[in-house]
Amino acid sequence: MDDEAGADMNNTFDQLLKTTGEVGFVTRTLQWIVEVEGLPSVGLGEMVQFENGVFGHVSALDGPVCEVMVLSSEPLKVGTRVS
């Protein structure tokens, strides 16, 4: 990814973060499914965006943890921000 594309993704994520006021973090990765904590207002079936610009679909809720299906083959690391 070139620097300009990376800057655009960061700006988009930062704008989303300002809009939602919530930031979660990937706490576990299982291939294309990740567990996220820190998004108390997220609902089942909603789309979320990771800080690298990748999108995900909330597929399960379990208390403070939500399960997100990652809509990319790009791997995510534990600690990645999501909003």
Residue pairs with C-beta under 8 A, 6 or more apart in sequence:
9 51
9 52
9 53
10 51
12 49
12 53
13 49
13 50
13 51
13 53
13 81
13 83
16 49
16 83
17 23
17 81
17 83
20 41
20 83
22 38
22 39
22 40
22 41
22 42
22 83
23 38
23 39
23 81
23 82
23 83
24 36
24 37
24 38
24 39
24 42
24 48
24 66
24 81
24 82
24 83
25 36
25 37
25 38
25 78
25 79
25 80
25 81
25 82
26 34
26 35
26 36
26 50
26 76
26 77
26 78
26 79
26 80
26 82
27 35
27 36
27 37
27 65
27 78
28 34
28 35
28 78
29 35
29 75
29 76
29 77
29 78
32 69
32 70
32 73
33 59
33 67
33 68
33 69
33 70
34 56
34 67
34 68
34 70
34 76
35 65
35 66
35 67
35 68
36 48
36 65
36 66
36 67
36 68
36 82
37 64
37 65
37 66
38 64
39 48
39 66
39 82
39 83
40 64
42 48
42 58
42 61
42 66
43 58
43 61
44 58
44 59
44 60
44 61
45 57
45 58
46 57
46 58
47 55
47 56
47 57
47 58
48 55
48 56
48 57
48 58
48 68
48 82
48 83
49 55
49 56
49 82
49 83
50 56
50 70
50 76
50 80
50 81
50 82
51 80
51 81
51 82
52 74
52 76
52 80
54 70
54 71
54 72
54 74
54 76
55 71
55 72
56 68
56 69
56 70
56 71
56 82
57 68
57 69
57 71
58 66
58 67
58 68
59 67
59 68
59 69
60 66
60 67
61 67
68 82
70 76
